[in-house]
Amino acid sequence: MENASYTTLTRQSGLMREMSVIANNIANASTTGYRQEGLVFSEVLQPVKDAPSLSMATARARATSLEPGTMTQTGGPLDLAIDGQGFFLIQTPEGERLSRAGHFMPNAQGDLVTADGFSVLDAGGAPLFVPPSASGITIAPDGSISADGQLLGQVGIVQPSAGTQILRENGVHFRADGPIEPNFDARVRQGFLEGSNVNPLTQIARMIEVQRAYEMGQSFAESENERLRNAMRTIIK
C-alpha cells in the first residue's frame, strides 16, 4: 500500500472517531452536568528508509471542555449547582469520582446519593447523612447542610491539584489521575442544577464539516485505488 493510502486511512479513521464524539455530545445536550468532549488531531512522522518521511494524522487524544453550563432553578432542596470551578466528590464502586451533576437525594438509609445511587462525600471523603425525616433543609454557599436547626455536614467541592489531569469515565463522572484538593472559592447554589455545556448548533455544524471531510477522503481513496488498478493492468499487459 502506498503512502498516500496510509495517510488517507489514518485520516478517515480519525474522522470516524470524531463523528462518534460529536454524536455523543449531541445526545447529551440535555444531560445534567455533562461536559462537552472534543478530539485532538496530531501529526505523526514515520521515518522511511531512503525516502521522505511519512506524515500521518491521528486523533486519539480527547479534550474535555470545563466551561460552565446553564443553571436552571428547580427549587429542589437537594438540587445543587457549583458556581465556579470544582466538582462534587462521589463514591462509586470503582473509587472516588468527580462530577458536576448535582441532582441528589437521600436513600432509604439516609445517605445523600446521586441519581445513580452513589454516595455524595464531604471534602474529607466521608459520606453525608441526611435523616429521611429531616425538614427545612438548607444548604449554605459553602456547602454546609443544615436541617431542623442542626448542622449535618458539608458537601465537598474539590478540584484537581496542580499537575493533576481528569479523565472522563462516562458522561458525568471523571477520575483524577493524581491528588485533589478542596476548592474554597466555589459557591454552592441550592435549588439549581447545572445543565450540559454542549452547544448543539455548533456541534451539528461540526458534524456536517466532518462528514464532508470524510466523503472527500473516501472519494480520494477510491480514485487512488482506481489509479493503482490501472497501473497494474498496464504492467500486466
Summary of the structure (lengths in Angstrom):
residues: 237
radius of gyration: 24.6
end to end distance: 21.3
largest distance: 94.2
contacts: 690
relative contact order: 0.20
helix: 26%
strand: 37%
